[in-house]
Amino acid sequence: MGPRRFQPSSFLNEDFHPFRDYLDARVRDLKEEGANRERDRYAVGVGLGLLLFSRDLKAEAGGTVLSEKQLLTARQAAARSVLVVMPEYDRLAQETGMLEVQGGEEGEAW
């Protein structure tokens, strides 16, 4: 075995209040599988935002260290930016038939 490499990882904070509000509103219209896709889509969006933030910080900071408060603010900004576009994505997906709201005999068309 060679030297161990550090693999950065993160976890989805499902208790983030704005995310909970969004998911609670959406879950009424979705089966469990659909709710899981919403969580995954949110997690991928936030993860990408944080990855780009980290890359840009390393390129521009020149060794500057951010405080925990600054890091929290950046993480929350990434999470909120994803939440801003998710309802519009939902609307477009529904209009194009990518997503059908659960009800009657209709299910999700994913």
C-alpha positions in Angstrom: 0.0 0.0 0.0 1.2 3.5 -0.8 0.7 6.6 1.2 -2.8 7.5 2.1 -4.5 10.4 0.4 -6.9 12.7 2.1 -10.3 12.5 0.3 -12.4 15.5 1.2 -16.0 14.7 1.8 -19.2 16.4 3.1 -22.6 15.5 4.2 -26.0 16.9 3.5 -27.3 19.0 6.4 -31.0 18.2 6.1 -31.7 20.4 9.1 -30.7 23.6 7.2 -34.0 25.5 7.7 -34.4 26.9 4.2 -33.8 23.4 2.7 -36.3 21.9 5.2 -38.9 24.5 4.1 -38.4 23.7 0.5 -38.4 19.9 0.9 -41.5 20.0 3.2 -43.4 22.0 0.5 -42.3 19.6 -2.3 -42.6 16.3 -0.5 -46.4 16.6 -0.5 -46.3 16.2 -4.3 -43.6 13.5 -4.4 -43.2 9.8 -3.6 -40.2 8.9 -1.4 -38.1 8.3 -4.5 -38.8 11.8 -5.7 -38.0 13.3 -2.3 -34.7 11.4 -2.4 -33.9 12.9 -5.9 -34.7 16.4 -4.5 -32.2 15.8 -1.7 -29.6 14.4 -4.2 -30.1 17.3 -6.6 -29.7 19.8 -3.7 -26.6 18.0 -2.4 -24.9 18.0 -5.8 -25.6 21.7 -6.3 -24.3 22.7 -2.9 -21.3 20.4 -3.3 -20.4 21.9 -6.6 -20.8 25.4 -5.2 -18.5 24.5 -2.3 -16.0 22.9 -4.6 -15.8 25.9 -6.8 -15.6 28.2 -3.7 -12.7 26.1 -2.3 -10.9 26.2 -5.7 -11.3 29.9 -6.1 -10.2 30.6 -2.5 -7.0 28.6 -2.9 -6.2 30.4 -6.2 -6.9 33.9 -4.8 -6.2 33.8 -1.1 -2.5 33.2 -1.1 -2.6 31.5 2.3 -5.3 33.7 3.8 -7.3 31.7 6.4 -11.0 32.4 6.8 -12.7 32.4 10.1 -15.3 29.8 11.0 -18.0 32.5 10.7 -16.8 33.4 7.1 -16.7 29.8 6.1 -20.3 29.3 7.5 -21.5 32.3 5.6 -19.9 31.0 2.4 -21.5 27.5 2.9 -24.9 29.0 3.6 -24.6 31.2 0.5 -23.9 28.1 -1.7 -26.9 26.3 -0.2 -29.2 29.3 -0.6 -28.1 29.8 -4.2 -29.1 26.2 -5.1 -32.5 26.6 -3.3 -33.2 29.8 -5.3 -33.2 27.8 -8.6 -34.8 24.6 -7.5 -38.5 25.8 -7.6 -38.0 27.1 -11.2 -36.4 23.8 -12.2 -39.4 22.0 -10.7 -41.8 24.2 -12.7 -39.8 23.7 -16.0 -39.6 19.9 -15.4 -43.3 19.7 -14.8 -44.1 21.8 -17.9 -41.9 19.7 -20.1 -43.2 16.4 -18.7 -40.0 15.4 -17.0 -41.8 15.5 -13.8 -45.5 14.6 -13.2 -47.0 15.5 -9.8 -48.2 12.4 -7.9 -51.9 12.2 -7.8 -54.6 10.0 -9.2 -53.0 7.5 -11.5 -50.1 9.8 -12.4 -46.7 9.2 -10.9 -43.3 10.5 -11.4 -42.0 10.4 -15.0 -38.3 10.2 -14.2 
